[in-house]
Amino acid sequence: MKSQDLYQILLSSLDLPESIKDSYMEGLLKKYSVTSEELTIEVLREIVADFLQETILEHDRTNEQDAFVQNQ
């Protein structure tokens, strides 16, 4: 699969407003030191795994904060 195809798959999978998708993607690619032309399936896997981990951790933090507030 071509790098540009992988980039488009990743971009289309983001549940973000269109106005911020490009800047968010630029930040992700910069974090992994690749351009959209250099994106490989291995890097895409890393990006998705990190994104999921961050999402799960944020969800856990939110639930912990909600539980703390309810116990007050």
Secondary structure, 3 states (H helix, E strand, C coil): CCHHHHHHHHHHHCCCCHHHHHHHHHHHHHHCCCCCCCCCHHHHHHHHHHHHHHHHHHHHHHHHHHHHHHHC
